[in-house]
């Protein structure tokens, strides 16, 4: 294949939605960003970070998605729950199963929601305005193959409220005439996210110069503990001192964790006594870790009820 692999454009954070007519608005899907490179009937799939995931989604590889000879699609892989709402738990279960070499877990079906066309038959479309790219996209994809278009909405304020009521991550607002800026964040796309909260287990403490510097957290993904990331923001000095003492007097062994490749390598103390804390965060990374986590307090729920939903 001759199409070079790029890193996609990303939105910048914004505080409030808008109804400015120069913008359109889309649901921010709670899944994994995925670029599809389709050329000569063959497909390669890459994450936002440039990791190849072609083997993880055989149904997308085998589907005759493209009408054109060569396209690059930008979209999000999502898995829906019984209510038809995107479930990060389901898509990460499949993602992690594939990473651990346990097959593609195709019993968990996914949908590919496509929101942009970046390349068409030998031409990059970065300088083409968004709505023109979308028009080309409509004619370049076989939409009866399980691939879905991402709908546009004219009112960002209404969509933001609707996504809040549905428990979705938020919205992305895009300039109608905006160009595509690969490899960077650019204000022609703006993301407005809802804060989310989750109770997690503190499985370990990261030390610096013998003192607690951050908490290592986890929550259950089905019946297994999945590492959800380190967090320090929101902890007072007294709380950090408490976890320093806990690391000294309640040392435990390393627990079996999904996502272990994301763990820090040094100065970790695993805990035998594992308190629960409540985390406020702004979504998930494609590695299954909290994005912008903040500790908002201790939680009273038992460990087995700290579940990624």
Secondary structure as UniProt FT lines:
FT   STRAND          10..13
FT   TURN            21..22
FT   STRAND          23..28
FT   STRAND          32..39
FT   TURN            40..41
FT   STRAND          42..47
FT   TURN            48..49
FT   HELIX           54..56
FT   HELIX           58..62
FT   STRAND          70..78
FT   TURN            82..83
FT   HELIX           88..99
FT   TURN            100..101
FT   TURN            106..107
FT   STRAND          111..120
FT   TURN            121..122
FT   STRAND          123..124
FT   TURN            126..127
FT   HELIX           130..138
FT   TURN            139..140
FT   HELIX           143..145
FT   STRAND          147..149
FT   HELIX           156..166
FT   STRAND          170..175
FT   TURN            176..177
FT   TURN            182..183
FT   STRAND          185..193
FT   STRAND          196..208
FT   TURN            209..210
FT   STRAND          211..221
FT   TURN            222..223
FT   STRAND          224..231
FT   TURN            233..234
FT   HELIX           237..249
FT   HELIX           260..262
FT   STRAND          268..271
FT   STRAND          276..281
FT   TURN            286..287
FT   STRAND          294..299
FT   HELIX           303..305
//
